[in-house]
Structures are given as C-alpha cells and as structure tokens.
Amino acid sequence: MSARDDRSAEFTAVLGFFIAICTLLVLLRCYCKVVIVKSFAADDYFSLLTLVSFLVFCTLALLGISNGTGKKSYLIPPERLPNGMKWWWSCEPTYVITNIFLKFSIGIFLLRIAVDKTHRMILLVALIAIQVYSVYFFFIFTFQCWPISFFWEQFRGGKGKCIPSNIVVNSFYGYSALSCVTDWTFSIVPIFIVRKLQMSRRKKYTVGALLALCALGSTATIIRIPYIDGLNDIPEFLYSTIDVAIWSTCETGIGLAASAGATLRPLLRQVFGELSTHGTSSRKHSRMWAGAHPSRSGYKPHPSQGDHNEIPLTGNDAEFGHVNIVSGGNSSPPGSSTGWKDWDHEQKSWNTSSGDSNANNTGIMKTVKITQL
C-alpha cells in the first residue's frame, strides 16, 4: 500500500487544528463583546451560529474518515463504503449552511461600520449575490439524487437516479468563483472605509489589516478549484475528493477565525493597556524616595536653599536641566519648574501621584509643574 493511498490522517489533522483555533477565537469574541464592549450584535450571533455549524461539519467529516474518506477504494471494506458516502454527502449541505452564516456575520459587521452609500451598496450586492447562489447550490447538491439516499445506497444496489455529475461540478465551480469575488470584496472595501476614519495612520494600518483578513479564506478557495473535478470520479469518490474536503475546511476555518480575530481589538487594547498601566505605575514609584535614601536613581541632594532643596541631575540626565523638589507638604515653591523633553506622558503620572501621596508622604518627590520646551 502506498502512503498516498490513505490521506485520512491529513484531513484529521486539518480538522483538529481548525476546531481548536476557531473555537478559541469565537469564544474570545463572545467574551469581548459581552464583557468588555457590552454589545452582542447580529454579526456576533451569526458568528456563533457559524461555529456551531462548523463543529457539526467537522464531526460529520470525522465520521466520514472512520468510514473511508481519504482512502482508495481497495482499502475500504465494502460494507463501509455506503456509510462513507453518506457522511460525505452530509458534509456538503452543512458546509454550505456554515458559509451562509459566515458570510452573514462578515457582511453585517462591515455594513455596520460602513457609512458611505457606495461602500454599503457594494457590500450589500456582494452579500445578496453569494447568499442567493448558496441557496441554489444547497438545493442542487442536496437533491442531486432521488431519493436522496440513493447517493450512498447505489453502492448497495439501491434503486434511484441522479442528475449528471458535471452539473454539480459546474455548480461548484460557480460557487467557488463567486465566493472568491465576495471574499475579496469584503477585504478591499474595508481599506476604503478605514481610510476615511479619524485615527492615526498606524491604527488605520492595524484595523485595515484585521478587516482584510477575509482574503485569506479565498486563498483556500482558489487552491481548491483544480480539485473540484474529482467529484466526477465516482469509483474512487472518497479518495478523489479529499483535496476538496481539506481545502473546503480550510476556507471556512480561515474565514471564521479571521472574522472573529478582527473583532478582538478592544480585548487586546485592554490587555496591553493593563500592561502599560503596570509599567507606568512602576516608573511612578521609582521616582518616590524616602528621606533616608535621597541618592537613588542618580539624584544627589544639595544643601537647603530656603524652603526647598535643589537637586541637580547626574550623568546623562543633566542635559535636561534641573528639578526643584519639595520635602513633604502640600504645595510647591513658586516658580518651580523643569526644562524637559518628550515626557508629556510622565507629567500626567506625576500629577496623579501628587494628589494621592503628598498628604502622608514624608519623603521627597519631583515637582509636578512642568514647562514643555
């Protein structure tokens, strides 16, 4: 037996990977929307439906693998072949339904952030077109044989008839082409949406890249196209269609993961914001000195000059000028100031710490009145 005659392990690995990554990202999306944003919209419900449907698809695919999917016919016990065909047939309508939910989730999300009428019209036309064709494709595949069970019972000598396989194949080509156009539309239009938003260029690049991740799903769709003709190979159907099955899983999995990831910015901002706050707090406390340790961080005390001390900076810090400081008390000496560069964010930190610590702190701290150069 050639190793290439049994590719079921490849399909199993792909299914396992996307089950894990999609479940994680969609659950994070739900947490972000419910706990942080406190707004669970229609696109979020469709994303959740997509995950449920995708997990059903993966379960059916795993049942198919246990009954011959990905194997040459001589490796499949005759009694298992009909079951393998049944589970393969079950996957296809589930795949279409999953992608209907996914396209609704992405489309509604983009329509909600689009303001320009032209952008909204393009998105709406793309969404309607792919959904209408998806319904057609669902019915053409589901009812390609009559009775439906003849699709797998023909291998047990059942009675029935099927439409020519090339009709299903050509319909699959059409679905793949339209799906690619839709994915690229959903990826390109957000670039123009973000361009008009009032935010920094770096944030525009970040948001635009997140929204454009839908294009990754179309990559799997394009790769799948040459393998669609395998649906015509009825004697080796479960083996010849393994690439279609693998890349269809990648198409849906990438799209679901990317669409969920694009909504996690509030969660990432909260996580990295907390890290930034922790870092600022550490820097703030490093600028507080007890009276017994006046020489920390490169500062040296000078003799008292009136009601306040002057502490010059040492080392490289000297280039920034000098700082007047106060020993305890609630007020700063008149006219105390510092020549400083590029530390405007530190000013806010000092102002915050001043009100909280002056009343009880017997040490010294920097004057909080800063003049920017």
LUMFI-962805 format. One record per residue (C-alpha): x, y, z. Coordinates in steps of 0.1 Angstrom, whole numbers, plus 5000, padded with zeros to 4 digits. Example, Ala and Ser with C-alpha at 12.3 -4.5 7.8 and 13.67 -1.06 7.14 Angstrom:
BEGIN
512349555078/513749895071/
***
This chain:
BEGIN
500050005000/501350344990/501350615017/499450844993/496650584990/495450685025/495351055032/492851045060/495451145086/496051475067/492351555069/492151465105/495051705114/493351985095/490051935112/491651925146/493652245141/490652445129/488352305156/490752435182/491652775167/488052865157/486552765190/489152975209/488753285187/484953285186/484853235224/487253525228/484953735205/481953655227/483853745258/485054075242/481554165231/479654065263/482154165290/484154445275/482054615248/478754505264/477154485230/476354155213/475154245178/473654045149/477053965134/478153815167/475153585168/475953475132/479553415142/478353185170/475953005146/478852965122/480952805149/478252565159/477552465122/481352435116/481752195145/478851985132/480651985098/483851875114/482051595133/480451465102/483851475084/485451275112/482651015109/483451005072/487150955078/486350655100/484350505071/486850555043/487150925034/490650995020/491350625012/491550434979/488550204974/490649884978/491350005014/487750045023/485649745034/482649715010/480249735039/481650075050/481750235016/478050345016/478450485051/481450685039/479450825010/476550915034/478851115057/480451285028/477051385014/476151515049/479151735050/478351925018/475052085028/476452155062/479452325046/477152555025/475052645056/478152715076/479352955049/475953125046/476153205084/479853315080/479053555051/476153705070/478453755100/481153935080/478754125058/476654265087/479854355105/481154555076/477754715068/477654845104/480955025101/480455155065/479055505062/479555585026/476555485004/478755354977/480555125001/477355005016/475854934982/478954724971/478854525003/475154465001/475254354965/478154114972/476353975002/473053914984/474653764954/476653504973/473753414996/471353364967/473853144949/474552954981/470852864984/470852734948/474052534955/472552394987/469452254968/471352134937/473751924959/471151804984/468751684957/471251564931/469951214937/466351094942/465650954965/468351144984/469550815000/470450684965/473650894967/475050624990/472650334986/473650294950/476750114963/474349864980/472349814948/469650064957/467150204932/467050564921/468650824898/471051114900/471551424878/474751424857/477751484880/479051754857/476051974867/477251954903/480852014894/480052314873/477852454901/480752404925/483052604901/480552884900/480152884938/483952894943/484353184918/481553384934/482953314969/486353444958/484853764945/482853814977/485853754999/487954004980/485154254981/484854215018/488654265020/489154554997/486154775007/487354805043/490554965031/488555255018/486355265049/489355285072/491055545051/488355805060/488355735097/489755985121/492655795136/496455775134/498055615103/499455325124/495955245138/494555265102/497055015091/496254785120/492454805116/492654775078/494854465081/492454295105/489454365084/491254255052/492053905067/488953775048/491153755017/493053465033/489953245031/489753304994/493253164990/492052825001/489152864977/491452934948/493752634957/490652414958/489452494923/491652244903/490551964925/486752004921/486751784890/487451494914/483651494921/483251324887/485451024898/482650804912/484550474916/487250654937/485050924950/486150924987/489750944977/489551184947/487651444967/489951454997/491651774985/488151934980/487351835016/490651965030/490552305013/486852355019/487652305056/490552555054/488352805035/485652805062/488152775091/490353065080/487253285073/485753215107/489053265126/489853585107/486453735112/486553655149/490053795152/489154125136/486754195165/489254145193/490854495192/489054605224/490354295242/493854345230/493754715239/492554625274/495354365279/498154575266/496654885283/496954705317/500554615309/501254975300/499555095332/501554855353/504754985336/503755345342/502955265379/506455115383/508055415368/506055645390/507055465422/510655465411/510555845413/509555845450/512355845475/512355815513/514356065533/516855805542/517755725506/518056055487/520655935463/518655675443/518255695406/521255915401/520056215421/522256395447/520956625474/522156985477/522257195508/518957355517/518257685500/515357845518/512257635520/513157395493/516157195481/517557195446/518756855433/520756865401/520656575377/523656355372/525056165342/523156195310/520156345328/521956675333/521256775297/517556805306/518157085331/517357085368/514457005390/513257175422/511656945447/509656975479/510156795512/506656695523/503956955525/501057015501/502457305480/505257365455/507557655457/506557945435/508157935401/509557585405/509857435370/511957205349/513357215314/512256875300/511956695267/509456445253/508056345287/504556475285/503056135295/505156145326/503556475336/500156305339/501656035360/503256285384/500156485386/498156175396/500656065422/500956415437/497356425450/497456075464/500756085482/501556435494/499356425525/501056115540/504456105524/507356235545/509956175517/510656395487/509156385451/509656575419/507756905414/504856835392/504657165374/506457115341/507257365314/507557195280/510357305258/
***
